[in-house]
Amino acid sequence: MIGPMSRVLLLLPTDTYRAEDFLRAATRLGVEVVVGSERRQALAGAMGDRAVRLPLDDPERAADRIVELAGRRRLDAVVPVDDQGVAPAAVAAARLGLAHNPVAAVAAARDKAVMREALDAAGVAQPDHRLSGPDDDVRELAARVGWPCVLKPLGLSGSRGVIRADDPAGAATAAARIRRILAQAGGDGRERLLVETYVPGREVAVEALLRDGGCEVLAVFDKPDPLEGPYFEETIYVTPSRLPAATRAAVTAATADAAAALGLVEGPVHAELRVDGDRVWVLEAAARSIGGLCARALRFGAGVSLEEVILRHAVGLPLHGLSRESAASGVMMLPIPRAGVLREVRGREAARAVPDIAGLEITVARGRPLVPLPEGDRYLGFLFARADTPGRVERALREAHARLEVVVDQAGLDDAPAR
């Protein structure tokens, strides 16, 4: 335990899933927490005057408020929880002289076009790609990278707006659909899009921690479901990876190379990669930890959570015993089966009763709308499993998911986009 003098500002976007887990980790460590968010939401009731409103969509203004706050109450670290907080955290920490990632590095990690340029300059293997403006012929650009191709918005996350196209007509249709998604997300629909070669193979995710530029991989997750499109809805993550040792080493090296190419030096990194035979391509690298509630699938040392690892690093505590627990573990991000209004999720107790299932969280409330990918920006919930082998973890997640019945009211959805 450490004394109450250590104080951390947690940047928690209003719609984050992770507030509870970070606050629990802070309590376990004895770290005092101040929460910064776009709105003084329900959390402010429990935090009192330790909840402050910050414009996370404006890093400079948010940093102004953070520096002002630090003038009244010393801050030992500024920790972003999700994508929205990484830029304000970097700007504020730089001004306060705290450990941080360079502002340009986190900007590169949040913009897929800048990321591609940085990876290219460093010689990191990645898909061939082009940028498409609103007046460009996306069919021609797609033909240059080859069929099939994948079209992506530059700033959205969680596979939102990511669509595979197999021919010129499909590329034009995908581009128009992505621009509608961007407009719905608050853009003007004329943003540039990334057009890149579809890379075959198996997809993996890597969770790592940077310390003074050194990259320590905490976990490599297999994604056993094929992610072949036309949309790229992630479902099951299982660790440890069942890839051969040489391939895991190549994945680890590619993650470190990507972080270095972007200029990231401190804190968590979450990377997505594709593996085809002995070749590894970096798809993305983010200056944050794994999203949603997926971090609950990870434990280190004597039951230490990923959130505790991140906070320990932020305040300079020792990080002995970072090795992941010996058991295999995994998470299933529960997919949204169709658009509509959620009426009920049946079979929860039956799913929890499956051997090796460690937990089930439904994160969409009854009566709330459900929007599938590529328009949607969230999952129905999360299933967790632990067992002695990755195979048993995967089987448990699949069996538990099969016991759930999602009841969706589709009335009035005649105009919903086709899946």
C-alpha positions in Angstrom: 0.0 0.0 0.0 1.1 3.5 -0.6 0.2 6.7 1.3 -2.7 9.0 0.5 -0.3 11.6 -0.9 -0.2 9.9 -4.3 -3.0 11.4 -6.4 -4.1 10.4 -9.9 -6.4 12.2 -12.4 -8.3 9.5 -14.2 -9.8 10.6 -17.6 -13.0 8.7 -17.8 -15.2 9.4 -20.9 -18.9 9.4 -19.9 -19.6 6.2 -21.9 -16.7 4.2 -20.6 -17.2 0.7 -19.2 -14.1 0.9 -17.1 -14.8 3.4 -14.3 -15.6 0.8 -11.6 -12.5 -1.4 -12.4 -10.1 1.5 -12.3 -11.6 2.9 -9.1 -11.4 -0.5 -7.4 -7.7 -0.8 -8.4 -7.0 2.7 -7.0 -8.7 1.8 -3.7 -6.6 -1.4 -3.5 -3.4 0.6 -4.0 -4.4 3.4 -1.7 -4.2 6.0 -4.5 -6.4 9.1 -4.3 -8.3 9.5 -7.5 -9.7 12.6 -9.1 -12.0 11.9 -12.1 -12.2 14.0 -15.2 -15.0 13.5 -17.7 -17.2 15.4 -20.2 -20.1 15.5 -17.8 -20.4 15.3 -14.0 -22.3 12.1 -14.4 -23.7 9.8 -11.7 -20.1 9.0 -10.7 -19.8 12.6 -9.4 -22.2 11.7 -6.6 -19.7 9.2 -5.1 -16.6 11.3 -6.0 -17.9 14.6 -4.6 -15.5 17.5 -5.3 -13.1 14.9 -6.8 -15.0 14.8 -10.1 -14.3 17.6 -12.6 -15.7 18.4 -16.0 -13.3 18.4 -18.8 -13.8 19.0 -22.6 -12.0 15.8 -23.7 -12.7 16.5 -27.3 -10.5 19.7 -27.0 -7.1 18.6 -25.7 -5.7 22.1 -25.2 -8.7 23.4 -23.3 -8.9 20.2 -21.3 -5.2 20.5 -20.4 -5.8 24.1 -19.3 -8.3 22.9 -16.8 -6.0 20.0 -15.7 -3.1 22.4 -15.1 -5.4 24.7 -13.1 -6.6 21.8 -11.0 -3.0 20.7 -10.4 -2.2 24.2 -9.1 -4.8 23.7 -6.3 -4.2 20.0 -5.7 -1.0 18.3 -6.8 -1.3 15.5 -9.3 1.2 12.7 -9.6 -0.1 11.3 -12.8 -2.7 11.8 -15.5 -4.1 8.5 -16.7 -6.4 8.2 -19.8 -8.7 5.2 -19.7 -10.0 5.2 -23.3 -9.2 6.7 -26.7 -10.9 10.1 -25.9 -8.5 10.8 -23.0 -5.1 10.0 -24.5 -4.5 13.4 -26.2 -5.6 15.6 -23.2 -3.5 13.4 -20.9 -0.4 13.8 -23.1 -0.8 17.6 -23.4 -1.5 18.1 -19.7 1.3 15.8 -18.5 3.8 17.5 -20.7 2.9 20.9 -19.2 3.1 19.5 -15.7 6.4 17.7 -16.2 4.8 14.3 -15.5 5.7 11.0 -17.3 3.8 11.0 -20.6 3.7 10.0 -24.3 4.7 12.7 -26.7 1.7 14.6 -28.0 2.6 13.9 -31.6 2.9 10.1 -30.8 -0.6 9.8 -29.3 -2.0 11.9 -32.2 -0.4 9.4 -34.6 -1.9 6.5 -32.7 -5.4 8.0 -33.0 -5.3 8.9 -36.8 -5.0 5.8 -39.0 -3.5 7.8 -41.9 -0.7 9.3 -39.7 -0.1 5.9 -38.2 0.3 4.3 -41.6 2.9 7.0 -42.5 4.9 6.5 -39.3 4.9 2.7 -39.8 5.9 3.1 -43.4 8.8 5.4 -42.4 10.0 2.8 -39.9 9.7 -0.1 -42.3 7.1 -1.9 -40.1 5.1 -4.5 -42.1 1.5 -3.3 -42.7 -1.2 -3.5 -45.4 -0.7 -1.6 -48.6 -2.9 1.5 -48.4 -4.2 4.7 -50.0 -6.1 7.7 -48.7 -9.4 8.6 -50.3 -10.8 12.1 -50.1 -14.5 12.9 -50.7 -13.9 13.8 -54.4 -11.5 10.9 -55.2 -12.5 7.9 -57.2 -12.4 5.3 -54.4 -12.8 2.5 -57.0 -9.5 3.5 -58.6 -7.7 3.7 -55.3 -9.1 0.4 -54.2 -7.9 -1.2 -57.5 -4.4 0.1 -56.8 -4.2 -1.8 -53.4 -5.9 -4.8 -54.9 -9.0 -6.9 -54.3 -10.3 -7.6 -51.8 -9.7 -4.4 -49.9 -10.8 -2.9 -46.6 -12.2 0.7 -46.2 -11.9 2.4 -42.8 -12.6 5.8 -41.2 -9.5 7.4 -39.8 -10.6 8.1 -36.3 -13.3 5.7 -35.2 -12.5 2.6 -33.1 -13.9 -0.8 -32.3 -14.3 -1.9 -35.9 -17.0 0.8 -36.4 -17.2 1.7 -40.0 -14.7 -0.9 -41.2 -16.0 -2.7 -44.3 -14.5 -5.1 -46.8 -15.1 -4.6 -50.5 -14.4 -7.3 -53.2 -15.0 -5.2 -56.4 -15.4 -1.6 -57.6 -19.1 -1.4 -56.9 -18.6 -2.8 -53.4 -15.9 -0.2 -52.7 -18.1 2.7 -53.8 -21.0 1.4 -51.7 -18.8 0.9 -48.7 -17.3 4.4 -49.0 -20.8 6.0 -49.1 -21.9 4.0 -46.1 -18.8 4.9 -44.0 -19.4 8.6 -44.8 -22.9 8.3 -43.5 -21.6 6.6 -40.3 -19.1 9.5 -39.9 -21.9 12.0 -40.3 -23.9 10.2 -37.6 -20.8 10.3 -35.3 -20.7 14.1 -35.6 -18.5 14.6 -38.6 -19.4 16.3 -41.9 -19.2 13.1 -43.9 -16.4 14.4 -46.1 -13.5 13.1 -44.1 -10.8 11.1 -45.8 -11.0 7.3 -45.7 -8.3 4.7 -45.5 -8.3 2.1 -48.3 -6.0 -0.8 -47.7 -5.3 -4.3 -48.9 -7.2 -7.0 -47.1 -4.6 -9.2 -45.3 -5.6 -12.9 -44.9 -4.7 -15.0 -41.9 -5.4 -15.2 -38.2 -5.8 -12.0 -36.1 -4.2 -11.5 -32.7 -4.3 -8.8 -30.1 -1.4 -7.8 -27.9 -1.5 -6.0 -24.5 1.8 -4.4 -23.6 3.3 -1.8 -21.2 5.9 0.8 -22.2 8.4 1.9 -19.6 10.8 4.6 -20.7 10.6 3.3 -24.2 11.0 -0.4 -23.4 8.1 -2.6 -24.4 7.0 -5.4 -22.1 4.3 -7.7 -23.6 1.7 -8.7 -21.0 -0.5 -11.0 -23.0 -1.0 -12.2 -26.6 -4.7 -13.0 -27.4 -5.8 -15.3 -30.1 -9.0 -14.4 -31.9 -10.3 -17.9 -33.0 -13.3 -16.6 -35.0 -12.4 -15.8 -38.6 -12.5 -12.0 -39.2 -13.0 -12.0 -43.0 -15.7 -9.4 -43.4 -17.7 -7.8 -44.8 -17.7 -6.4 -41.3 -15.1 -7.1 -38.6 -17.0 -7.8 -35.4 -14.7 -9.1 -32.8 -16.0 -11.8 -30.5 -13.6 -14.2 -28.7 -10.2 -13.4 -27.2 -8.2 -16.2 -25.6 -4.8 -16.1 -23.9 -2.2 -17.6 -23.9 -1.9 -17.7 -27.6 -1.7 -21.1 -29.3 0.6 -19.8 -32.0 4.0 -21.3 -32.3 6.7 -19.8 -30.1 8.6 -18.3 -33.1 5.4 -16.7 -34.4 4.6 -15.2 -30.9 8.1 -13.8 -30.8 7.5 -12.2 -34.2 4.2 -10.7 -33.0 5.9 -9.3 -29.9 8.7 -7.8 -32.0 6.2 -6.2 -34.4 4.3 -4.7 -31.5 7.4 -3.1 -30.1 8.5 -1.9 -33.5 5.1 -0.3 -34.1 5.1 1.5 -30.7 8.6 2.8 -31.4 7.7 4.0 -34.9 4.8 6.0 -33.5 7.0 7.5 -30.8 5.2 6.0 -27.8 7.3 5.6 -24.7 5.1 5.3 -21.6 2.0 3.4 -20.5 -0.2 0.8 -22.0 -0.4 -0.2 -25.7 -3.0 -2.3 -27.4 -2.1 -3.6 -30.8 -4.0 -5.6 -33.5 -2.0 -7.8 -35.9 -2.6 -10.4 -38.7 -0.5 -13.5 -39.0 -0.3 -15.6 -42.2 2.2 -18.3 -42.1 5.5 -16.8 -40.9 4.4 -13.2 -41.9 3.1 -10.7 -39.5 1.4 -7.4 -40.3 0.5 -4.6 -37.9 -3.1 -3.4 -38.4 -3.3 -0.8 -35.5 -1.5 0.2 -32.3 -3.3 2.3 -29.7 -1.9 4.3 -26.8 -4.3 2.7 -24.3 -5.2 -0.6 -22.8 -7.7 -3.1 -24.2 -11.3 -1.7 -24.4 -14.6 -2.6 -22.9 -14.5 -5.0 -20.0 -12.0 -7.2 -21.7 -9.2 -6.4 -19.2 -11.1 -8.6 -16.7 -9.7 -11.6 -18.6 -6.2 -10.7 -17.4 -4.6 -11.3 -14.0 -1.0 -10.9 -13.0 1.0 -12.2 -10.0 -1.2 -12.6 -7.0 -4.5 -11.6 -8.6 -3.3 -8.1 -9.8 -5.6 -6.6 -12.4 -4.5 -4.8 -15.6 -5.9 -1.6 -14.1 -3.7 -1.9 -11.1 -0.7 -2.5 -13.3 -1.4 0.7 -15.2 -1.9 2.7 -12.0 1.3 1.2 -10.5 3.3 2.3 -13.5 1.7 5.8 -13.5 2.7 6.6 -9.9 6.1 4.9 -10.1 5.4 1.8 -7.9 7.4 -1.4 -8.4 6.0 -3.8 -11.0 7.5 -7.1 -9.8 5.7 -10.2 -10.9 4.2 -8.9 -14.1 3.8 -12.4 -15.5 0.3 -13.3 -16.3 -1.4 -16.0 -14.2 -0.8 -19.6 -15.2 -4.4 -20.4 -16.1 -5.8 -19.8 -19.6 -8.4 -17.1 -19.8 -10.6 -15.4 -22.3 -13.5 -13.0 -23.0 -16.3 -13.0 -25.5 -17.6 -9.7 -26.6 -21.3 -10.5 -27.1 -22.3 -9.5 -30.6 -25.5 -7.6 -31.3 -27.6 -10.0 -33.5 -29.8 -7.4 -35.2 -31.0 -3.8 -34.9 -33.9 -3.0 -32.7 -34.8 -2.4 -29.0 -33.5 -4.8 -26.4 -36.4 -6.5 -24.6 -34.6 -9.3 -22.7 -31.6 -11.5 -22.5 -32.7 -15.0 -21.5 -30.6 -17.9 -20.3 -28.2 -15.9 -18.2 -28.1 -18.3 -15.3 -27.7 -21.2 -17.7 -24.8 -19.5 -19.3 -23.2 -18.8 -15.9 -23.6 -22.5 -15.0 -21.3 -23.6 -17.9 -18.1 -25.1 -16.4 -15.1 -22.7 -16.6 -17.3 -19.6 -17.0 -16.1 -16.9 -14.7 -18.6 -14.1 -15.3 -21.3 -12.6 -17.5 -22.0 -8.8 -17.8 -24.8 -7.5 -20.0 -23.9 -3.8 -20.6 -26.9 -2.7 -22.6 -30.0 -1.9 -20.5 -33.5 -3.2 -21.3 -35.4 -0.8 -23.5 -32.2 0.6 -25.1 -31.6 0.5 -28.9 -29.3 -2.1 -30.4 -27.2 -1.1 -33.4 -25.0 -3.8 -35.1 -21.7 -3.1 -36.7 -20.6 -1.4 -38.9 -22.9 1.5 -37.6 -22.8 0.4 -33.9 -20.2 1.4 -31.4 -20.7 -1.1 -28.6 -21.4 -4.8 -27.7 -24.3 -6.4 -25.9 -22.0 -7.5 -23.0 -19.1 -9.7 -22.0 -18.6 -13.3 -21.1 -15.5 -14.4 -19.2 -13.9 -17.8 -18.7 -10.9 -19.4 -17.0 -9.6 -22.9 -17.4 -6.4 -25.0 -17.6 -6.1 -24.7 -21.4 -7.0 -22.2 -24.1 -9.1 -24.8 -25.8 -11.3 -25.3 -22.7 -11.7 -21.5 -22.4 -12.9 -21.2 -26.0 -15.3 -24.1 -25.7 -16.8 -22.7 -22.5 -17.3 -19.2 -24.1 -19.0 -20.8 -27.1 -21.3 -23.0 -25.0 -22.3 -20.2 -22.7 -23.1 -17.9 -25.6 -25.2 -20.6 -27.2 -27.4 -20.7 -24.0 -28.2 -17.0 -24.3 -31.3 -15.8 -26.2 -31.4 -12.1 -27.1 -35.0 -10.8 -27.5 -35.0 -7.8 -29.8 -38.1 -5.7 -30.9 -37.6 -4.8 -34.5 -40.8 -2.8 -34.9 -40.2 0.4 -36.8 -36.9 -0.6 -38.3 -37.9 -0.8 -41.9 -35.3 1.9 -42.8 -32.4 0.3 -40.9 -29.4 -0.4 -43.1 -29.1 -3.9 -44.4 -26.6 -6.3 -42.9 
